[in-house]
């Protein structure tokens, strides 16, 4: 008896990455001869690394600092009561108690040198605890926009004129007040002197702001005689290594602070003679609904 054919598993969706603003070259651009800020820009580095990396770095720095103070305690013999002489573990855990200001148990400083070291470590622990708390609070409390941009942009006829369009959706259940959208095209141009450079050009939008942004927004640019994209073909976009860049700002009603979002479309992410699928539906009971499962769908 023949065995039934095994069902094929659906491919796992790949993690979607944001295209760069340099057209086909979406990787990082190397900086030659550029001096790094180094330790002077530590705060910016801590604010931009992933949260897991920040927690791991703070924990590692705290353990390393206790290790250093433990070595200092070992320099002076018999400075910690009830600690085994020359045992690093006893000195380390004594340092942990001192830095965390949790109080001493069986071990406590019994010499002048130990008390001076413990005082220095206590001051250091209080300062680093305050800095770490402030840094973590700044990371957690920083308002961010949770926006979903359509994976592609489309060019389709609307009101008798070709329009360049993309969609954006608010992932949260709150509202963005006075949301404003800016749209640009980045292209390679050659000046009259033969100098090649990359330039941004503003793309005027049919509607560049909305008083309340809660669900979705279809951003549209009319390609007419005043548009920088007038007469542009897919081949020209490829030849000039164009990229489309959009930025959005607005006030988050929850935090009452300004939030930002940005996205970029490379040439291969622009669909010509296509339109977005309709995502608005109606339930049998008459309620309107938005089908986000079709948010990225395009009809050729």
ChimeraX attribute file (.defattr): number of C-alpha atoms within 10 A of each C-alpha:
attribute: neighborCount
match mode: 1-to-1
recipient: residues
	/A:1	3
	/A:2	4
	/A:3	5
	/A:4	6
	/A:5	6
	/A:6	6
	/A:7	6
	/A:8	6
	/A:9	6
	/A:10	6
	/A:11	6
	/A:12	6
	/A:13	6
	/A:14	6
	/A:15	6
	/A:16	7
	/A:17	7
	/A:18	14
	/A:19	20
	/A:20	18
	/A:21	21
	/A:22	22
	/A:23	23
	/A:24	16
	/A:25	12
	/A:26	12
	/A:27	11
	/A:28	8
	/A:29	8
	/A:30	7
	/A:31	8
	/A:32	6
	/A:33	6
	/A:34	7
	/A:35	7
	/A:36	9
	/A:37	8
	/A:38	8
	/A:39	9
	/A:40	9
	/A:41	10
	/A:42	10
	/A:43	10
	/A:44	10
	/A:45	13
	/A:46	18
	/A:47	15
	/A:48	11
	/A:49	11
	/A:50	12
	/A:51	14
	/A:52	8
	/A:53	12
	/A:54	19
	/A:55	14
	/A:56	12
	/A:57	13
	/A:58	16
	/A:59	13
	/A:60	11
	/A:61	13
	/A:62	16
	/A:63	14
	/A:64	12
	/A:65	18
	/A:66	22
	/A:67	19
	/A:68	12
	/A:69	21
	/A:70	21
	/A:71	16
	/A:72	14
	/A:73	25
	/A:74	19
	/A:75	10
	/A:76	14
	/A:77	13
	/A:78	17
	/A:79	21
	/A:80	23
	/A:81	14
	/A:82	14
	/A:83	19
	/A:84	14
	/A:85	15
	/A:86	15
	/A:87	12
	/A:88	16
	/A:89	13
	/A:90	19
	/A:91	24
	/A:92	21
	/A:93	15
	/A:94	25
	/A:95	26
	/A:96	22
	/A:97	18
	/A:98	24
	/A:99	25
	/A:100	13
	/A:101	14
	/A:102	9
	/A:103	12
	/A:104	11
	/A:105	9
	/A:106	9
	/A:107	18
	/A:108	19
	/A:109	21
	/A:110	13
	/A:111	14
	/A:112	10
	/A:113	14
	/A:114	21
	/A:115	15
	/A:116	12
	/A:117	16
	/A:118	21
	/A:119	14
	/A:120	14
	/A:121	21
	/A:122	18
	/A:123	14
	/A:124	13
	/A:125	20
	/A:126	14
	/A:127	12
	/A:128	16
	/A:129	16
	/A:130	10
	/A:131	12
	/A:132	16
	/A:133	12
	/A:134	12
	/A:135	15
	/A:136	16
	/A:137	11
	/A:138	12
	/A:139	17
	/A:140	11
	/A:141	9
	/A:142	11
	/A:143	17
	/A:144	14
	/A:145	19
	/A:146	12
	/A:147	17
	/A:148	17
	/A:149	23
	/A:150	21
	/A:151	21
	/A:152	20
	/A:153	28
	/A:154	22
	/A:155	21
	/A:156	20
	/A:157	14
	/A:158	12
	/A:159	7
	/A:160	7
	/A:161	11
	/A:162	18
	/A:163	22
	/A:164	23
	/A:165	22
	/A:166	23
	/A:167	19
	/A:168	20
	/A:169	18
	/A:170	18
	/A:171	14
	/A:172	12
	/A:173	8
	/A:174	14
	/A:175	19
	/A:176	26
	/A:177	19
	/A:178	16
	/A:179	21
	/A:180	18
	/A:181	18
	/A:182	17
	/A:183	22
	/A:184	18
	/A:185	19
	/A:186	21
	/A:187	21
	/A:188	17
	/A:189	14
	/A:190	11
	/A:191	8
	/A:192	7
	/A:193	6
	/A:194	8
	/A:195	8
	/A:196	11
	/A:197	10
	/A:198	13
	/A:199	13
	/A:200	15
	/A:201	15
	/A:202	13
	/A:203	22
	/A:204	17
	/A:205	18
	/A:206	11
	/A:207	13
	/A:208	15
	/A:209	19
	/A:210	15
	/A:211	12
	/A:212	15
	/A:213	21
	/A:214	17
	/A:215	16
	/A:216	18
	/A:217	16
	/A:218	13
	/A:219	21
	/A:220	23
	/A:221	20
	/A:222	23
	/A:223	22
	/A:224	13
	/A:225	9
	/A:226	10
	/A:227	15
	/A:228	15
	/A:229	18
	/A:230	12
	/A:231	10
	/A:232	11
	/A:233	11
	/A:234	13
	/A:235	10
	/A:236	13
	/A:237	19
	/A:238	16
	/A:239	12
	/A:240	15
	/A:241	19
	/A:242	25
	/A:243	26
	/A:244	25
	/A:245	23
	/A:246	19
	/A:247	14
	/A:248	19
	/A:249	19
	/A:250	24
	/A:251	21
	/A:252	21
	/A:253	13
	/A:254	10
	/A:255	12
	/A:256	12
	/A:257	13
	/A:258	17
	/A:259	18
	/A:260	17
	/A:261	16
	/A:262	17
	/A:263	20
	/A:264	25
	/A:265	26
	/A:266	25
	/A:267	22
	/A:268	15
	/A:269	16
	/A:270	21
	/A:271	19
	/A:272	15
	/A:273	13
	/A:274	16
	/A:275	21
	/A:276	22
	/A:277	13
	/A:278	13
	/A:279	15
	/A:280	12
	/A:281	12
	/A:282	11
	/A:283	8
	/A:284	7
	/A:285	6
	/A:286	8
	/A:287	8
	/A:288	11
	/A:289	11
	/A:290	14
	/A:291	12
	/A:292	13
	/A:293	8
	/A:294	13
	/A:295	21
	/A:296	18
	/A:297	16
	/A:298	17
	/A:299	11
	/A:300	12
